[in-house]
């Protein structure tokens, strides 16, 4: 019994290390999102840190329109980055979870 517990604890520590490594790697995974007319481009990491924003000159003349573009495009980028982030972390966590009968956390 203790051998199983020690093995599970070791596997959990290994998984925790892999999760931390994955989080660091996700800082380098970039997600690009453009407005539908390509007047605004946003690049963020899979950890949802904004890396760049590119704005077409014509958007600079209308503050309200620019604000709307920023909100829509940033929200879309965050949604995509969150999906990448969650999928990557779930894959690492599932790989490292001990096989406990009746406990299927990742269906």
PDB file as gemmi writes it, atoms N, CA and C in Angstrom:
CRYST1    1.000    1.000    1.000  90.00  90.00  90.00 P 1                      
ATOM      1  N   UNK A   1       0.828  -1.201   0.000  1.00  0.00           N  
ATOM      2  CA  UNK A   1       0.000   0.000   0.000  1.00  0.00           C  
ATOM      3  C   UNK A   1       0.869   1.261   0.000  1.00  0.00           C  
ATOM      4  N   UNK A   2       1.917   1.273   0.861  1.00  0.00           N  
ATOM      5  CA  UNK A   2       2.775   2.447   0.902  1.00  0.00           C  
ATOM      6  C   UNK A   2       3.543   2.627  -0.401  1.00  0.00           C  
ATOM      7  N   UNK A   3       3.914   1.511  -1.029  1.00  0.00           N  
ATOM      8  CA  UNK A   3       4.591   1.589  -2.320  1.00  0.00           C  
ATOM      9  C   UNK A   3       3.722   2.270  -3.351  1.00  0.00           C  
ATOM     10  N   UNK A   4       2.420   1.902  -3.359  1.00  0.00           N  
ATOM     11  CA  UNK A   4       1.480   2.545  -4.278  1.00  0.00           C  
ATOM     12  C   UNK A   4       1.342   4.024  -3.969  1.00  0.00           C  
ATOM     13  N   UNK A   5       1.250   4.359  -2.689  1.00  0.00           N  
ATOM     14  CA  UNK A   5       1.107   5.767  -2.292  1.00  0.00           C  
ATOM     15  C   UNK A   5       2.350   6.566  -2.680  1.00  0.00           C  
ATOM     16  N   UNK A   6       3.522   5.977  -2.437  1.00  0.00           N  
ATOM     17  CA  UNK A   6       4.768   6.678  -2.772  1.00  0.00           C  
ATOM     18  C   UNK A   6       4.882   6.849  -4.290  1.00  0.00           C  
ATOM     19  N   UNK A   7       4.475   5.825  -5.017  1.00  0.00           N  
ATOM     20  CA  UNK A   7       4.489   5.917  -6.474  1.00  0.00           C  
ATOM     21  C   UNK A   7       3.550   6.997  -6.974  1.00  0.00           C  
ATOM     22  N   UNK A   8       2.342   7.047  -6.373  1.00  0.00           N  
ATOM     23  CA  UNK A   8       1.365   8.078  -6.776  1.00  0.00           C  
ATOM     24  C   UNK A   8       1.877   9.466  -6.427  1.00  0.00           C  
ATOM     25  N   UNK A   9       2.493   9.617  -5.251  1.00  0.00           N  
ATOM     26  CA  UNK A   9       3.011  10.926  -4.854  1.00  0.00           C  
ATOM     27  C   UNK A   9       4.125  11.369  -5.807  1.00  0.00           C  
ATOM     28  N   UNK A  10       4.972  10.420  -6.183  1.00  0.00           N  
ATOM     29  CA  UNK A  10       6.034  10.741  -7.133  1.00  0.00           C  
ATOM     30  C   UNK A  10       5.470  11.165  -8.473  1.00  0.00           C  
ATOM     31  N   UNK A  11       4.446  10.454  -8.912  1.00  0.00           N  
ATOM     32  CA  UNK A  11       3.822  10.772 -10.199  1.00  0.00           C  
ATOM     33  C   UNK A  11       3.146  12.152 -10.140  1.00  0.00           C  
ATOM     34  N   UNK A  12       2.507  12.452  -9.005  1.00  0.00           N  
ATOM     35  CA  UNK A  12       1.868  13.761  -8.857  1.00  0.00           C  
ATOM     36  C   UNK A  12       2.898  14.887  -8.869  1.00  0.00           C  
ATOM     37  N   UNK A  13       4.039  14.674  -8.197  1.00  0.00           N  
ATOM     38  CA  UNK A  13       5.096  15.693  -8.210  1.00  0.00           C  
ATOM     39  C   UNK A  13       5.645  15.883  -9.626  1.00  0.00           C  
ATOM     40  N   UNK A  14       5.798  14.785 -10.346  1.00  0.00           N  
ATOM     41  CA  UNK A  14       6.276  14.851 -11.722  1.00  0.00           C  
ATOM     42  C   UNK A  14       5.273  15.613 -12.598  1.00  0.00           C  
ATOM     43  N   UNK A  15       3.999  15.329 -12.375  1.00  0.00           N  
ATOM     44  CA  UNK A  15       2.951  16.018 -13.133  1.00  0.00           C  
ATOM     45  C   UNK A  15       2.938  17.504 -12.806  1.00  0.00           C  
ATOM     46  N   UNK A  16       3.105  17.836 -11.538  1.00  0.00           N  
ATOM     47  CA  UNK A  16       3.137  19.240 -11.139  1.00  0.00           C  
ATOM     48  C   UNK A  16       4.288  19.967 -11.848  1.00  0.00           C  
ATOM     49  N   UNK A  17       5.427  19.308 -11.929  1.00  0.00           N  
ATOM     50  CA  UNK A  17       6.573  19.900 -12.623  1.00  0.00           C  
ATOM     51  C   UNK A  17       6.256  20.098 -14.104  1.00  0.00           C  
ATOM     52  N   UNK A  18       5.611  19.103 -14.730  1.00  0.00           N  
ATOM     53  CA  UNK A  18       5.246  19.222 -16.145  1.00  0.00           C  
ATOM     54  C   UNK A  18       4.231  20.340 -16.367  1.00  0.00           C  
ATOM     55  N   UNK A  19       3.298  20.503 -15.434  1.00  0.00           N  
ATOM     56  CA  UNK A  19       2.313  21.588 -15.539  1.00  0.00           C  
ATOM     57  C   UNK A  19       3.029  22.934 -15.498  1.00  0.00           C  
ATOM     58  N   UNK A  20       3.973  23.090 -14.583  1.00  0.00           N  
ATOM     59  CA  UNK A  20       4.718  24.347 -14.485  1.00  0.00           C  
ATOM     60  C   UNK A  20       5.531  24.603 -15.757  1.00  0.00           C  
ATOM     61  N   UNK A  21       6.144  23.553 -16.302  1.00  0.00           N  
ATOM     62  CA  UNK A  21       6.894  23.701 -17.555  1.00  0.00           C  
ATOM     63  C   UNK A  21       5.966  24.089 -18.705  1.00  0.00           C  
ATOM     64  N   UNK A  22       4.776  23.501 -18.715  1.00  0.00           N  
ATOM     65  CA  UNK A  22       3.798  23.818 -19.762  1.00  0.00           C  
ATOM     66  C   UNK A  22       3.355  25.265 -19.645  1.00  0.00           C  
ATOM     67  N   UNK A  23       3.120  25.737 -18.421  1.00  0.00           N  
ATOM     68  CA  UNK A  23       2.736  27.139 -18.223  1.00  0.00           C  
ATOM     69  C   UNK A  23       3.810  28.082 -18.763  1.00  0.00           C  
ATOM     70  N   UNK A  24       5.068  27.756 -18.503  1.00  0.00           N  
ATOM     71  CA  UNK A  24       6.153  28.592 -19.017  1.00  0.00           C  
ATOM     72  C   UNK A  24       6.193  28.554 -20.544  1.00  0.00           C  
ATOM     73  N   UNK A  25       5.999  27.353 -21.107  1.00  0.00           N  
ATOM     74  CA  UNK A  25       6.017  27.208 -22.570  1.00  0.00           C  
ATOM     75  C   UNK A  25       4.872  27.996 -23.197  1.00  0.00           C  
ATOM     76  N   UNK A  26       3.726  28.047 -22.517  1.00  0.00           N  
ATOM     77  CA  UNK A  26       2.571  28.762 -23.059  1.00  0.00           C  
ATOM     78  C   UNK A  26       2.819  30.270 -23.151  1.00  0.00           C  
ATOM     79  N   UNK A  27       3.830  30.757 -22.437  1.00  0.00           N  
ATOM     80  CA  UNK A  27       4.218  32.166 -22.583  1.00  0.00           C  
ATOM     81  C   UNK A  27       4.801  32.432 -23.965  1.00  0.00           C  
ATOM     82  N   UNK A  28       5.243  31.378 -24.648  1.00  0.00           N  
ATOM     83  CA  UNK A  28       5.846  31.546 -25.972  1.00  0.00           C  
ATOM     84  C   UNK A  28       4.891  31.175 -27.109  1.00  0.00           C  
ATOM     85  N   UNK A  29       3.724  30.636 -26.763  1.00  0.00           N  
ATOM     86  CA  UNK A  29       2.729  30.277 -27.780  1.00  0.00           C  
ATOM     87  C   UNK A  29       1.900  31.522 -28.071  1.00  0.00           C  
ATOM     88  N   UNK A  30       1.948  31.991 -29.312  1.00  0.00           N  
ATOM     89  CA  UNK A  30       1.251  33.224 -29.678  1.00  0.00           C  
ATOM     90  C   UNK A  30      -0.054  32.922 -30.400  1.00  0.00           C  
ATOM     91  N   UNK A  31      -1.059  33.729 -30.058  1.00  0.00           N  
ATOM     92  CA  UNK A  31      -2.379  33.636 -30.687  1.00  0.00           C  
ATOM     93  C   UNK A  31      -2.651  34.979 -31.345  1.00  0.00           C  
ATOM     94  N   UNK A  32      -2.906  34.951 -32.655  1.00  0.00           N  
ATOM     95  CA  UNK A  32      -3.227  36.171 -33.402  1.00  0.00           C  
ATOM     96  C   UNK A  32      -4.730  36.244 -33.627  1.00  0.00           C  
ATOM     97  N   UNK A  33      -5.265  37.437 -33.522  1.00  0.00           N  
ATOM     98  CA  UNK A  33      -6.678  37.666 -33.821  1.00  0.00           C  
ATOM     99  C   UNK A  33      -6.791  38.974 -34.578  1.00  0.00           C  
ATOM    100  N   UNK A  34      -7.539  38.937 -35.675  1.00  0.00           N  
ATOM    101  CA  UNK A  34      -7.774  40.128 -36.498  1.00  0.00           C  
ATOM    102  C   UNK A  34      -9.241  40.495 -36.452  1.00  0.00           C  
ATOM    103  N   UNK A  35      -9.512  41.797 -36.601  1.00  0.00           N  
ATOM    104  CA  UNK A  35     -10.899  42.214 -36.791  1.00  0.00           C  
ATOM    105  C   UNK A  35     -11.349  41.665 -38.144  1.00  0.00           C  
ATOM    106  N   UNK A  36     -12.647  41.605 -38.361  1.00  0.00           N  
ATOM    107  CA  UNK A  36     -13.155  41.004 -39.594  1.00  0.00           C  
ATOM    108  C   UNK A  36     -12.646  41.703 -40.846  1.00  0.00           C  
ATOM    109  N   UNK A  37     -12.358  42.996 -40.758  1.00  0.00           N  
ATOM    110  CA  UNK A  37     -11.860  43.739 -41.919  1.00  0.00           C  
ATOM    111  C   UNK A  37     -10.343  43.971 -41.864  1.00  0.00           C  
ATOM    112  N   UNK A  38      -9.683  43.304 -40.912  1.00  0.00           N  
ATOM    113  CA  UNK A  38      -8.229  43.368 -40.749  1.00  0.00           C  
ATOM    114  C   UNK A  38      -7.684  44.763 -40.435  1.00  0.00           C  
ATOM    115  N   UNK A  39      -8.500  45.627 -39.872  1.00  0.00           N  
ATOM    116  CA  UNK A  39      -8.021  46.955 -39.489  1.00  0.00           C  
ATOM    117  C   UNK A  39      -7.329  46.932 -38.123  1.00  0.00           C  
ATOM    118  N   UNK A  40      -7.569  45.870 -37.374  1.00  0.00           N  
ATOM    119  CA  UNK A  40      -6.964  45.731 -36.052  1.00  0.00           C  
ATOM    120  C   UNK A  40      -6.448  44.308 -35.902  1.00  0.00           C  
ATOM    121  N   UNK A  41      -5.218  44.197 -35.406  1.00  0.00           N  
ATOM    122  CA  UNK A  41      -4.638  42.875 -35.154  1.00  0.00           C  
ATOM    123  C   UNK A  41      -4.084  42.859 -33.737  1.00  0.00           C  
ATOM    124  N   UNK A  42      -4.401  41.777 -33.031  1.00  0.00           N  
ATOM    125  CA  UNK A  42      -3.937  41.606 -31.655  1.00  0.00           C  
ATOM    126  C   UNK A  42      -3.168  40.290 -31.578  1.00  0.00           C  
ATOM    127  N   UNK A  43      -2.053  40.306 -30.891  1.00  0.00           N  
ATOM    128  CA  UNK A  43      -1.299  39.084 -30.625  1.00  0.00           C  
ATOM    129  C   UNK A  43      -1.150  38.952 -29.118  1.00  0.00           C  
ATOM    130  N   UNK A  44      -1.568  37.784 -28.602  1.00  0.00           N  
ATOM    131  CA  UNK A  44      -1.426  37.510 -27.175  1.00  0.00           C  
ATOM    132  C   UNK A  44      -0.816  36.118 -26.998  1.00  0.00           C  
ATOM    133  N   UNK A  45      -0.303  35.864 -25.810  1.00  0.00           N  
ATOM    134  CA  UNK A  45       0.228  34.536 -25.525  1.00  0.00           C  
ATOM    135  C   UNK A  45      -0.921  33.626 -25.098  1.00  0.00           C  
ATOM    136  N   UNK A  46      -0.651  32.326 -25.069  1.00  0.00           N  
ATOM    137  CA  UNK A  46      -1.655  31.373 -24.599  1.00  0.00           C  
ATOM    138  C   UNK A  46      -1.916  31.551 -23.104  1.00  0.00           C  
ATOM    139  N   UNK A  47      -1.041  32.287 -22.428  1.00  0.00           N  
ATOM    140  CA  UNK A  47      -1.282  32.644 -21.024  1.00  0.00           C  
ATOM    141  C   UNK A  47      -1.989  33.993 -20.899  1.00  0.00           C  
ATOM    142  N   UNK A  48      -2.491  34.488 -22.025  1.00  0.00           N  
ATOM    143  CA  UNK A  48      -3.334  35.675 -22.095  1.00  0.00           C  
ATOM    144  C   UNK A  48      -2.629  36.980 -21.711  1.00  0.00           C  
ATOM    145  N   UNK A  49      -1.377  37.100 -22.167  1.00  0.00           N  
ATOM    146  CA  UNK A  49      -0.640  38.347 -22.018  1.00  0.00           C  
ATOM    147  C   UNK A  49      -0.560  39.007 -23.387  1.00  0.00           C  
ATOM    148  N   UNK A  50      -0.969  40.266 -23.470  1.00  0.00           N  
ATOM    149  CA  UNK A  50      -0.941  40.983 -24.742  1.00  0.00           C  
ATOM    150  C   UNK A  50       0.504  41.229 -25.151  1.00  0.00           C  
ATOM    151  N   UNK A  51       0.829  40.850 -26.397  1.00  0.00           N  
ATOM    152  CA  UNK A  51       2.169  41.047 -26.932  1.00  0.00           C  
ATOM    153  C   UNK A  51       2.225  42.219 -27.903  1.00  0.00           C  
ATOM    154  N   UNK A  52       1.171  42.361 -28.726  1.00  0.00           N  
ATOM    155  CA  UNK A  52       1.170  43.482 -29.661  1.00  0.00           C  
ATOM    156  C   UNK A  52      -0.250  43.803 -30.108  1.00  0.00           C  
ATOM    157  N   UNK A  53      -0.411  45.058 -30.487  1.00  0.00           N  
ATOM    158  CA  UNK A  53      -1.670  45.535 -31.069  1.00  0.00           C  
ATOM    159  C   UNK A  53      -1.286  46.392 -32.270  1.00  0.00           C  
ATOM    160  N   UNK A  54      -1.866  46.072 -33.422  1.00  0.00           N  
ATOM    161  CA  UNK A  54      -1.612  46.827 -34.641  1.00  0.00           C  
ATOM    162  C   UNK A  54      -2.924  47.457 -35.090  1.00  0.00           C  
ATOM    163  N   UNK A  55      -2.915  48.783 -35.239  1.00  0.00           N  
ATOM    164  CA  UNK A  55      -4.136  49.523 -35.562  1.00  0.00           C  
ATOM    165  C   UNK A  55      -3.951  50.259 -36.880  1.00  0.00           C  
ATOM    166  N   UNK A  56      -4.886  50.052 -37.797  1.00  0.00           N  
ATOM    167  CA  UNK A  56      -4.854  50.783 -39.069  1.00  0.00           C  
ATOM    168  C   UNK A  56      -5.106  52.263 -38.800  1.00  0.00           C  
ATOM    169  N   UNK A  57      -4.448  53.108 -39.564  1.00  0.00           N  
ATOM    170  CA  UNK A  57      -4.561  54.558 -39.370  1.00  0.00           C  
ATOM    171  C   UNK A  57      -6.009  55.047 -39.409  1.00  0.00           C  
ATOM    172  N   UNK A  58      -6.814  54.452 -40.272  1.00  0.00           N  
ATOM    173  CA  UNK A  58      -8.200  54.932 -40.394  1.00  0.00           C  
ATOM    174  C   UNK A  58      -9.012  54.740 -39.114  1.00  0.00           C  
ATOM    175  N   UNK A  59      -8.608  53.806 -38.258  1.00  0.00           N  
ATOM    176  CA  UNK A  59      -9.316  53.621 -36.993  1.00  0.00           C  
ATOM    177  C   UNK A  59      -8.971  54.692 -35.968  1.00  0.00           C  
ATOM    178  N   UNK A  60      -7.865  55.369 -36.177  1.00  0.00           N  
ATOM    179  CA  UNK A  60      -7.427  56.382 -35.218  1.00  0.00           C  
ATOM    180  C   UNK A  60      -8.288  57.643 -35.267  1.00  0.00           C  
ATOM    181  N   UNK A  61      -9.112  57.777 -36.272  1.00  0.00           N  
ATOM    182  CA  UNK A  61      -9.964  58.962 -36.412  1.00  0.00           C  
ATOM    183  C   UNK A  61     -11.279  58.839 -35.666  1.00  0.00           C  
ATOM    184  N   UNK A  62     -11.620  57.649 -35.205  1.00  0.00           N  
ATOM    185  CA  UNK A  62     -12.907  57.431 -34.550  1.00  0.00           C  
ATOM    186  C   UNK A  62     -12.684  56.651 -33.263  1.00  0.00           C  
ATOM    187  N   UNK A  63     -12.615  57.389 -32.156  1.00  0.00           N  
ATOM    188  CA  UNK A  63     -12.312  56.796 -30.859  1.00  0.00           C  
ATOM    189  C   UNK A  63     -13.306  55.702 -30.489  1.00  0.00           C  
ATOM    190  N   UNK A  64     -14.571  55.950 -30.664  1.00  0.00           N  
ATOM    191  CA  UNK A  64     -15.601  54.984 -30.289  1.00  0.00           C  
ATOM    192  C   UNK A  64     -15.489  53.694 -31.122  1.00  0.00           C  
ATOM    193  N   UNK A  65     -15.256  53.857 -32.413  1.00  0.00           N  
ATOM    194  CA  UNK A  65     -15.099  52.683 -33.269  1.00  0.00           C  
ATOM    195  C   UNK A  65     -13.862  51.889 -32.861  1.00  0.00           C  
ATOM    196  N   UNK A  66     -12.756  52.571 -32.572  1.00  0.00           N  
ATOM    197  CA  UNK A  66     -11.532  51.903 -32.137  1.00  0.00           C  
ATOM    198  C   UNK A  66     -11.764  51.135 -30.841  1.00  0.00           C  
ATOM    199  N   UNK A  67     -12.460  51.745 -29.912  1.00  0.00           N  
ATOM    200  CA  UNK A  67     -12.760  51.066 -28.649  1.00  0.00           C  
ATOM    201  C   UNK A  67     -13.575  49.794 -28.889  1.00  0.00           C  
ATOM    202  N   UNK A  68     -14.572  49.892 -29.772  1.00  0.00           N  
ATOM    203  CA  UNK A  68     -15.386  48.709 -30.100  1.00  0.00           C  
ATOM    204  C   UNK A  68     -14.531  47.616 -30.729  1.00  0.00           C  
ATOM    205  N   UNK A  69     -13.675  47.992 -31.651  1.00  0.00           N  
ATOM    206  CA  UNK A  69     -12.774  47.030 -32.299  1.00  0.00           C  
ATOM    207  C   UNK A  69     -11.873  46.353 -31.264  1.00  0.00           C  
ATOM    208  N   UNK A  70     -11.307  47.157 -30.378  1.00  0.00           N  
ATOM    209  CA  UNK A  70     -10.420  46.606 -29.358  1.00  0.00           C  
ATOM    210  C   UNK A  70     -11.148  45.599 -28.463  1.00  0.00           C  
ATOM    211  N   UNK A  71     -12.325  45.950 -28.028  1.00  0.00           N  
ATOM    212  CA  UNK A  71     -13.097  45.061 -27.149  1.00  0.00           C  
ATOM    213  C   UNK A  71     -13.395  43.747 -27.849  1.00  0.00           C  
ATOM    214  N   UNK A  72     -13.932  43.822 -29.054  1.00  0.00           N  
ATOM    215  CA  UNK A  72     -14.295  42.601 -29.784  1.00  0.00           C  
ATOM    216  C   UNK A  72     -13.080  41.733 -30.104  1.00  0.00           C  
ATOM    217  N   UNK A  73     -12.037  42.359 -30.616  1.00  0.00           N  
ATOM    218  CA  UNK A  73     -10.864  41.603 -31.046  1.00  0.00           C  
ATOM    219  C   UNK A  73     -10.109  41.033 -29.851  1.00  0.00           C  
ATOM    220  N   UNK A  74      -9.960  41.819 -28.794  1.00  0.00           N  
ATOM    221  CA  UNK A  74      -9.289  41.302 -27.598  1.00  0.00           C  
ATOM    222  C   UNK A  74     -10.077  40.155 -26.969  1.00  0.00           C  
ATOM    223  N   UNK A  75     -11.387  40.289 -26.885  1.00  0.00           N  
ATOM    224  CA  UNK A  75     -12.201  39.209 -26.319  1.00  0.00           C  
ATOM    225  C   UNK A  75     -12.083  37.931 -27.146  1.00  0.00           C  
ATOM    226  N   UNK A  76     -12.075  38.062 -28.463  1.00  0.00           N  
ATOM    227  CA  UNK A  76     -11.903  36.878 -29.320  1.00  0.00           C  
ATOM    228  C   UNK A  76     -10.528  36.246 -29.114  1.00  0.00           C  
ATOM    229  N   UNK A  77      -9.508  37.072 -29.009  1.00  0.00           N  
ATOM    230  CA  UNK A  77      -8.149  36.563 -28.797  1.00  0.00           C  
ATOM    231  C   UNK A  77      -8.045  35.857 -27.442  1.00  0.00           C  
ATOM    232  N   UNK A  78      -8.644  36.438 -26.428  1.00  0.00           N  
ATOM    233  CA  UNK A  78      -8.614  35.833 -25.088  1.00  0.00           C  
ATOM    234  C   UNK A  78      -9.341  34.495 -25.090  1.00  0.00           C  
ATOM    235  N   UNK A  79     -10.463  34.422 -25.795  1.00  0.00           N  
ATOM    236  CA  UNK A  79     -11.212  33.160 -25.880  1.00  0.00           C  
ATOM    237  C   UNK A  79     -10.362  32.077 -26.536  1.00  0.00           C  
ATOM    238  N   UNK A  80      -9.696  32.423 -27.643  1.00  0.00           N  
ATOM    239  CA  UNK A  80      -8.837  31.449 -28.330  1.00  0.00           C  
ATOM    240  C   UNK A  80      -7.656  31.034 -27.455  1.00  0.00           C  
ATOM    241  N   UNK A  81      -7.021  32.001 -26.807  1.00  0.00           N  
ATOM    242  CA  UNK A  81      -5.867  31.709 -25.962  1.00  0.00           C  
ATOM    243  C   UNK A  81      -6.269  30.837 -24.773  1.00  0.00           C  
ATOM    244  N   UNK A  82      -7.429  31.101 -24.212  1.00  0.00           N  
ATOM    245  CA  UNK A  82      -7.920  30.301 -23.091  1.00  0.00           C  
ATOM    246  C   UNK A  82      -8.145  28.859 -23.518  1.00  0.00           C  
ATOM    247  N   UNK A  83      -8.687  28.658 -24.704  1.00  0.00           N  
ATOM    248  CA  UNK A  83      -8.920  27.298 -25.206  1.00  0.00           C  
ATOM    249  C   UNK A  83      -7.598  26.554 -25.368  1.00  0.00           C  
ATOM    250  N   UNK A  84      -6.581  27.229 -25.922  1.00  0.00           N  
ATOM    251  CA  UNK A  84      -5.264  26.606 -26.078  1.00  0.00           C  
ATOM    252  C   UNK A  84      -4.682  26.282 -24.704  1.00  0.00           C  
ATOM    253  N   UNK A  85      -4.743  27.238 -23.805  1.00  0.00           N  
ATOM    254  CA  UNK A  85      -4.200  27.079 -22.463  1.00  0.00           C  
ATOM    255  C   UNK A  85      -4.841  25.894 -21.747  1.00  0.00           C  
ATOM    256  N   UNK A  86      -6.164  25.852 -21.739  1.00  0.00           N  
ATOM    257  CA  UNK A  86      -6.872  24.792 -21.029  1.00  0.00           C  
ATOM    258  C   UNK A  86      -6.614  23.424 -21.645  1.00  0.00           C  
ATOM    259  N   UNK A  87      -6.556  23.354 -22.967  1.00  0.00           N  
ATOM    260  CA  UNK A  87      -6.312  22.074 -23.629  1.00  0.00           C  
ATOM    261  C   UNK A  87      -4.917  21.552 -23.296  1.00  0.00           C  
ATOM    262  N   UNK A  88      -3.931  22.430 -23.335  1.00  0.00           N  
ATOM    263  CA  UNK A  88      -2.558  22.026 -23.039  1.00  0.00           C  
ATOM    264  C   UNK A  88      -2.411  21.566 -21.592  1.00  0.00           C  
ATOM    265  N   UNK A  89      -2.948  22.343 -20.665  1.00  0.00           N  
ATOM    266  CA  UNK A  89      -2.819  21.986 -19.251  1.00  0.00           C  
ATOM    267  C   UNK A  89      -3.621  20.732 -18.909  1.00  0.00           C  
ATOM    268  N   UNK A  90      -4.790  20.578 -19.515  1.00  0.00           N  
ATOM    269  CA  UNK A  90      -5.599  19.380 -19.264  1.00  0.00           C  
ATOM    270  C   UNK A  90      -4.884  18.135 -19.769  1.00  0.00           C  
ATOM    271  N   UNK A  91      -4.220  18.245 -20.912  1.00  0.00           N  
ATOM    272  CA  UNK A  91      -3.505  17.090 -21.461  1.00  0.00           C  
ATOM    273  C   UNK A  91      -2.371  16.659 -20.533  1.00  0.00           C  
ATOM    274  N   UNK A  92      -1.642  17.628 -19.996  1.00  0.00           N  
ATOM    275  CA  UNK A  92      -0.544  17.312 -19.079  1.00  0.00           C  
ATOM    276  C   UNK A  92      -1.094  16.734 -17.780  1.00  0.00           C  
ATOM    277  N   UNK A  93      -2.151  17.323 -17.263  1.00  0.00           N  
ATOM    278  CA  UNK A  93      -2.733  16.849 -16.007  1.00  0.00           C  
ATOM    279  C   UNK A  93      -3.304  15.444 -16.158  1.00  0.00           C  
ATOM    280  N   UNK A  94      -3.981  15.198 -17.255  1.00  0.00           N  
ATOM    281  CA  UNK A  94      -4.578  13.876 -17.474  1.00  0.00           C  
ATOM    282  C   UNK A  94      -3.500  12.811 -17.588  1.00  0.00           C  
ATOM    283  N   UNK A  95      -2.428  13.148 -18.276  1.00  0.00           N  
ATOM    284  CA  UNK A  95      -1.317  12.214 -18.461  1.00  0.00           C  
ATOM    285  C   UNK A  95      -0.713  11.802 -17.114  1.00  0.00           C  
ATOM    286  N   UNK A  96      -0.699  12.722 -16.161  1.00  0.00           N  
ATOM    287  CA  UNK A  96      -0.029  12.457 -14.896  1.00  0.00           C  
ATOM    288  C   UNK A  96      -0.916  12.006 -13.763  1.00  0.00           C  
ATOM    289  N   UNK A  97      -2.217  11.931 -14.006  1.00  0.00           N  
ATOM    290  CA  UNK A  97      -3.117  11.522 -12.930  1.00  0.00           C  
ATOM    291  C   UNK A  97      -3.008  10.026 -12.674  1.00  0.00           C  
ATOM    292  N   UNK A  98      -2.952   9.634 -11.390  1.00  0.00           N  
ATOM    293  CA  UNK A  98      -2.938   8.202 -11.099  1.00  0.00           C  
ATOM    294  C   UNK A  98      -4.268   7.577 -11.486  1.00  0.00           C  
ATOM    295  N   UNK A  99      -4.236   6.317 -11.820  1.00  0.00           N  
ATOM    296  CA  UNK A  99      -5.448   5.608 -12.220  1.00  0.00           C  
ATOM    297  C   UNK A  99      -6.188   5.148 -10.970  1.00  0.00           C  
ATOM    298  N   UNK A 100      -7.194   5.920 -10.568  1.00  0.00           N  
ATOM    299  CA  UNK A 100      -7.997   5.587  -9.397  1.00  0.00           C  
ATOM    300  C   UNK A 100      -9.369   5.152  -9.901  1.00  0.00           C  
ATOM    301  N   UNK A 101      -9.744   3.907  -9.669  1.00  0.00           N  
ATOM    302  CA  UNK A 101     -11.034   3.418 -10.156  1.00  0.00           C  
ATOM    303  C   UNK A 101     -12.195   4.297  -9.695  1.00  0.00           C  
ATOM    304  N   UNK A 102     -13.089   4.614 -10.634  1.00  0.00           N  
ATOM    305  CA  UNK A 102     -14.265   5.423 -10.322  1.00  0.00           C  
ATOM    306  C   UNK A 102     -14.002   6.924 -10.318  1.00  0.00           C  
ATOM    307  N   UNK A 103     -12.756   7.321 -10.506  1.00  0.00           N  
ATOM    308  CA  UNK A 103     -12.424   8.739 -10.502  1.00  0.00           C  
ATOM    309  C   UNK A 103     -11.898   9.113 -11.876  1.00  0.00           C  
ATOM    310  N   UNK A 104     -12.815   9.530 -12.746  1.00  0.00           N  
ATOM    311  CA  UNK A 104     -12.431   9.946 -14.087  1.00  0.00           C  
ATOM    312  C   UNK A 104     -12.724  11.441 -14.202  1.00  0.00           C  
ATOM    313  N   UNK A 105     -11.707  12.245 -13.876  1.00  0.00           N  
ATOM    314  CA  UNK A 105     -11.885  13.691 -13.840  1.00  0.00           C  
ATOM    315  C   UNK A 105     -11.851  14.314 -15.226  1.00  0.00           C  
ATOM    316  N   UNK A 106     -11.255  13.650 -16.197  1.00  0.00           N  
ATOM    317  CA  UNK A 106     -11.081  14.225 -17.528  1.00  0.00           C  
ATOM    318  C   UNK A 106     -11.760  13.356 -18.552  1.00  0.00           C  
ATOM    319  N   UNK A 107     -13.032  13.561 -18.766  1.00  0.00           N  
ATOM    320  CA  UNK A 107     -13.765  12.786 -19.764  1.00  0.00           C  
ATOM    321  C   UNK A 107     -13.739  13.477 -21.095  1.00  0.00           C  
TER     322      UNK A 107                                                      
END                                                                             
